[in-house]
Amino acid sequence: MKTPEEFLKENGFVPADEIDRQELTGTFISEMEKGLRGEESSLMMIPTYVGVDGKVPQGATAAVLDAGGTNCRGALVSVPPSISEKQNRPMPGTKGEVDEETFYKAFADEVKRLLPAASSKKIGWCFSYPAEATPALDAKLVHWTKNIEAPAIVGQYVGAELLKRLGEDGKGGIAIVNDTVATLLAAKATEGDKTYSSYIGFILGTGTNAAYVERTSNIAKLDAKDVPAAMIINAESGGFGKIEQSAFDKAADRKTGNPGFHVFEKMIAGAYLGPVGLEIFKGAAKEGMFSKKAADQILGLGSLETMDLDNFAASFRKPGRDNILDAIFADEADAALARRLALPVFERAAVLTAVHLAAFVIKSGEGNDPASPVAINADGSTWYKTRAIPFAETVKKELDEMLVVRRNIHYEITPQVEDAPMVGAAIAALL
């Protein structure tokens, strides 16, 4: 009978140790450059008009809003990072349709609660729904996600509309960023007396995205005046499409709501690793690699969460959570074979993550001086909570080889910043 490794390879699954890091990094950078020129590319490379120059005033405090899911939050955020007066409430429009006055009143009330205690009169807002950024650091809502019912807001510049409702309290202005841009900015909160030459924000959770700092002169598609000499680019990097999918990736992709799109995200992010693993198990069951009992059960399984695949691959049993894979692969031989099929899913994801980050570090053009590295602020459950392999450590080992050893480019993965989107939104206001 063929080995698990032979089975994976004959179905187009390239194992981690056979991924051509240099070639794939070059392809990623090529797609970035096309996107910056406005040419056809799988990477959107969205200019944000947000610069990163200047030191964040230590001890300063900003009133911050955070909206991007089914809840919204307000808090006072200070630097060094400290969060107080935080309140969570349902996002307007999650409990039924709301009109624009009801929508903006919810946020205006939060600002009025927080602003008297803030040293900055500019408001920071992490707004993580699909929106067009403007040079004034406003955001024009393109469409809602997460089933928000507030149709009157679509097409509006949400910052300008909120400031109208604030009156005198809005005179200080507003700075709106999305969660990935905010994660990048949060790296500045860790800077202290250190000097970073550039910054990258990276999210790897249910989905993935990255943002980095680009010289404005390199953004050929940009048609705007009075912009900073360098600005953050929201790459929408999960959309990278110049990568070969295995038969298992394609099978899992076909069952998503957007088949053929965001294929890179579907190879590294938490919403998709479980489904890819399930397709691998089903393929192996059809090949007769498992016992009949295990094969019948796995072929009848409708879905598989990444947490369960991860915990199973790590031989970890989470208290209070039954793992269906432990029951299906109760036989030791079945379990051993299944783990050999599952681990490569996470190992490949780590290498692709490293390629992803290396492309942004290289494209930044910085990191030539070890005393002034490129800061990478990473956030997200897949990055921090994967058990099957030491995920962050594996990525760092790959980056050391690709960047430091091969190119003499220096980087630093910053300490975890709690509530990074809120901290980053505060920094956008304070800068």
ZAMARGU-4260 file (C-alpha; in steps of 0.2 Angstrom, whole numbers, plus 5000, padded with zeros to 4 digits):
<rodrens>
0) 5000/5000/5000 | 5006/5018/4996 | 5012/5028/5010 | 5003/5044/5016 | 5017/5055/5008
5) 5015/5046/4991 | 4996/5048/4992 | 4997/5066/4995 | 5010/5070/4982 | 5001/5060/4968
10) 4986/5071/4971 | 4997/5087/4969 | 4999/5091/4987 | 5017/5099/4988 | 5025/5095/5005
15) 5032/5109/5015 | 5050/5103/5011 | 5048/5104/4993 | 5040/5121/4991 | 5051/5132/4981
20) 5052/5147/4993 | 5062/5159/4982 | 5051/5156/4966 | 5035/5158/4975 | 5041/5174/4984
25) 5046/5181/4968 | 5029/5177/4960 | 5021/5185/4976 | 5031/5201/4973 | 5027/5202/4955
30) 5008/5201/4959 | 5011/5215/4972 | 5019/5226/4959 | 5006/5223/4946 | 4993/5228/4959
35) 5002/5244/4963 | 5002/5248/4944 | 4984/5245/4942 | 4986/5230/4931 | 4977/5214/4932
40) 4983/5205/4948 | 4976/5194/4961 | 4981/5206/4974 | 4971/5222/4976 | 4985/5232/4984
45) 4973/5246/4991 | 4981/5263/4996 | 4976/5268/5013 | 4983/5286/5013 | 4989/5282/5031
50) 5007/5286/5035 | 5018/5279/5049 | 5030/5294/5051 | 5033/5301/5068 | 5034/5294/5086
55) 5018/5290/5095 | 5017/5302/5110 | 5020/5292/5126 | 5006/5294/5138 | 4994/5300/5125
60) 4976/5294/5125 | 4963/5293/5112 | 4944/5288/5111 | 4943/5273/5100 | 4929/5264/5091
65) 4930/5246/5084 | 4917/5239/5072 | 4920/5224/5061 | 4909/5209/5067 | 4893/5207/5075
70) 4899/5218/5090 | 4906/5235/5091 | 4917/5242/5105 | 4922/5258/5112 | 4937/5262/5124
75) 4950/5274/5129 | 4967/5268/5122 | 4984/5275/5129 | 5002/5272/5124 | 5011/5262/5130
80) 4996/5251/5126 | 4983/5252/5140 | 4964/5250/5137 | 4951/5257/5149 | 4933/5261/5149
85) 4930/5247/5136 | 4912/5243/5132 | 4905/5230/5120 | 4888/5231/5112 | 4879/5223/5098
90) 4883/5231/5081 | 4869/5242/5075 | 4859/5232/5062 | 4862/5215/5070 | 4845/5214/5079
95) 4835/5220/5064 | 4836/5234/5051 | 4841/5252/5057 | 4840/5269/5049 | 4855/5280/5048
100) 4851/5291/5063 | 4850/5275/5074 | 4866/5268/5067 | 4877/5284/5070 | 4869/5288/5086
105) 4876/5272/5094 | 4894/5277/5089 | 4891/5296/5093 | 4885/5291/5111 | 4901/5281/5113
110) 4912/5295/5107 | 4904/5307/5119 | 4906/5295/5133 | 4925/5293/5130 | 4931/5310/5123
115) 4931/5320/5139 | 4945/5309/5146 | 4955/5308/5130 | 4971/5319/5127 | 4968/5318/5108
120) 4952/5326/5101 | 4954/5316/5085 | 4944/5299/5086 | 4951/5283/5080 | 4940/5270/5072
125) 4944/5253/5066 | 4931/5249/5053 | 4933/5232/5046 | 4919/5231/5033 | 4923/5232/5014
130) 4926/5251/5012 | 4936/5263/5001 | 4949/5273/5010 | 4951/5292/5006 | 4965/5304/5008
135) 4955/5312/5023 | 4956/5295/5032 | 4938/5292/5030 | 4930/5276/5023 | 4916/5274/5010
140) 4906/5258/5014 | 4905/5247/4999 | 4894/5234/5006 | 4890/5225/5023 | 4895/5208/5028
145) 4891/5198/5044 | 4872/5201/5040 | 4872/5219/5046 | 4855/5227/5041 | 4858/5246/5039
150) 4856/5248/5020 | 4856/5267/5021 | 4874/5267/5026 | 4880/5259/5010 | 4889/5271/4999
155) 4891/5284/5014 | 4907/5291/5020 | 4905/5284/5038 | 4918/5296/5046 | 4910/5312/5039
160) 4893/5306/5044 | 4898/5302/5062 | 4907/5319/5063 | 4891/5328/5058 | 4881/5320/5072
165) 4895/5324/5085 | 4895/5343/5082 | 4908/5352/5092 | 4914/5335/5099 | 4919/5331/5081
170) 4930/5346/5078 | 4946/5336/5081 | 4942/5324/5066 | 4943/5306/5064 | 4955/5293/5057
175) 4948/5277/5050 | 4958/5261/5047 | 4953/5243/5044 | 4959/5229/5056 | 4975/5224/5046
180) 4981/5242/5045 | 4977/5244/5063 | 4987/5229/5067 | 5002/5236/5057 | 5000/5253/5067
185) 5000/5243/5083 | 5018/5238/5080 | 5022/5256/5084 | 5015/5254/5101 | 5029/5241/5105
190) 5043/5252/5098 | 5048/5261/5114 | 5066/5267/5112 | 5069/5254/5097 | 5069/5260/5079
195) 5060/5250/5066 | 5064/5254/5048 | 5046/5249/5042 | 5031/5239/5048 | 5020/5225/5043
200) 5003/5220/5050 | 4998/5202/5047 | 4982/5193/5052 | 4980/5174/5052 | 4964/5168/5060
205) 4949/5163/5051 | 4955/5172/5036 | 4971/5181/5032 | 4977/5198/5026 | 4993/5208/5027
210) 4997/5227/5025 | 5014/5235/5023 | 5022/5252/5020 | 5026/5257/5002 | 5034/5272/4995
215) 5021/5283/4987 | 5031/5285/4971 | 5030/5266/4968 | 5010/5267/4968 | 5008/5271/4950
220) 4989/5269/4950 | 4988/5282/4964 | 4980/5298/4958 | 4980/5310/4973 | 4988/5325/4979
225) 4995/5330/4996 | 4998/5312/5001 | 5012/5306/5013 | 5029/5301/5005 | 5025/5283/5010
230) 5009/5275/5015 | 5001/5259/5021 | 4995/5247/5008 | 4981/5235/5012 | 4986/5220/5001
235) 4971/5209/5003 | 4984/5196/5002 | 4972/5181/5005 | 4968/5184/4986 | 4985/5179/4980
240) 4980/5167/4966 | 4997/5162/4957 | 4999/5145/4967 | 4995/5127/4962 | 4981/5119/4972
245) 4981/5100/4976 | 4966/5090/4972 | 4961/5091/4990 | 4962/5110/4990 | 4951/5111/4974
250) 4938/5099/4982 | 4937/5110/4997 | 4937/5126/4987 | 4922/5120/4977 | 4912/5119/4993
255) 4915/5137/4998 | 4904/5152/4994 | 4917/5159/4982 | 4926/5145/4973 | 4941/5150/4963
260) 4944/5166/4974 | 4956/5168/4988 | 4964/5152/4985 | 4980/5157/4995 | 4969/5161/5010
265) 4961/5144/5008 | 4978/5135/5010 | 4984/5144/5026 | 4969/5151/5036 | 4958/5143/5050
270) 4942/5143/5041 | 4949/5131/5028 | 4962/5119/5035 | 4949/5108/5043 | 4939/5106/5026
275) 4956/5103/5017 | 4960/5089/5029 | 4943/5081/5028 | 4945/5080/5009 | 4962/5072/5012
280) 4954/5059/5024 | 4940/5055/5012 | 4952/5053/4997 | 4962/5041/5008 | 4947/5032/5013
285) 4942/5029/4995 | 4959/5022/4992 | 4957/5009/5006 | 4970/5016/5017 | 4959/5016/5033
290) 4950/5001/5041 | 4933/4999/5034 | 4924/5005/5049 | 4935/5021/5049 | 4933/5024/5031
295) 4914/5022/5032 | 4913/5035/5046 | 4925/5048/5037 | 4916/5046/5021 | 4899/5050/5030
300) 4907/5066/5039 | 4899/5082/5032 | 4911/5094/5039 | 4927/5096/5050 | 4932/5111/5060
305) 4950/5116/5059 | 4951/5116/5079 | 4947/5097/5078 | 4959/5093/5065 | 4973/5103/5074
310) 4969/5095/5091 | 4969/5078/5083 | 4985/5081/5074 | 4993/5087/5090 | 4986/5072/5100
315) 4978/5085/5111 | 4960/5082/5119 | 4952/5099/5124 | 4943/5097/5140 | 4924/5098/5138
320) 4926/5096/5119 | 4923/5080/5110 | 4933/5077/5094 | 4924/5067/5081 | 4941/5062/5074
325) 4946/5053/5090 | 4931/5043/5089 | 4933/5039/5070 | 4951/5035/5072 | 4950/5025/5088
330) 4961/5011/5080 | 4979/5015/5083 | 4984/5011/5066 | 4971/5022/5058 | 4975/5036/5070
335) 4994/5035/5066 | 4991/5036/5047 | 4978/5050/5049 | 4990/5060/5058 | 5003/5058/5045
340) 4990/5064/5033 | 4985/5079/5044 | 5002/5086/5049 | 5007/5091/5032 | 4992/5103/5031
345) 4999/5113/5045 | 5017/5112/5039 | 5013/5118/5022 | 5003/5132/5029 | 5018/5138/5040
350) 5029/5138/5025 | 5017/5148/5014 | 5014/5160/5028 | 5033/5163/5029 | 5034/5166/5010
355) 5019/5178/5012 | 5028/5188/5025 | 5045/5187/5016 | 5037/5195/5001 | 5031/5210/5011
360) 5048/5212/5020 | 5057/5212/5004 | 5045/5224/4995 | 5046/5236/5009 | 5065/5239/5004
365) 5070/5241/5022 | 5078/5230/5035 | 5096/5232/5029 | 5103/5237/5046 | 5101/5224/5060
370) 5099/5239/5072 | 5083/5245/5062 | 5073/5229/5057 | 5056/5228/5049 | 5043/5225/5062
375) 5030/5212/5059 | 5015/5212/5071 | 5005/5196/5069 | 4988/5193/5076 | 4975/5179/5074
380) 4970/5163/5081 | 4979/5152/5068 | 4995/5161/5072 | 4994/5160/5090 | 4984/5144/5094
385) 4989/5131/5082 | 4994/5115/5091 | 4999/5103/5078 | 5016/5112/5075 | 5024/5126/5084
390) 5017/5138/5070 | 5025/5155/5074 | 5042/5147/5078 | 5041/5137/5062 | 5037/5153/5052
395) 5052/5162/5061 | 5064/5149/5056 | 5059/5150/5038 | 5060/5169/5038 | 5077/5168/5046
400) 5083/5157/5031 | 5074/5167/5017 | 5078/5184/5024 | 5093/5185/5035 | 5104/5171/5028
405) 5100/5173/5010 | 5097/5192/5008 | 5104/5200/5024 | 5087/5208/5027 | 5083/5210/5046
410) 5066/5209/5054 | 5058/5207/5071 | 5041/5199/5076 | 5035/5210/5089 | 5027/5205/5105
415) 5009/5201/5105 | 4998/5217/5106 | 4982/5214/5115 | 4967/5222/5106 | 4979/5226/5092
420) 4964/5234/5081 | 4960/5246/5095 | 4978/5250/5099 | 4981/5253/5080 | 4966/5264/5078
425) 4972/5275/5093 | 4989/5277/5085 | 4981/5282/5068 | 4972/5296/5078 | 4988/5301/5088
430) 4999/5302/5073
</rodrens>
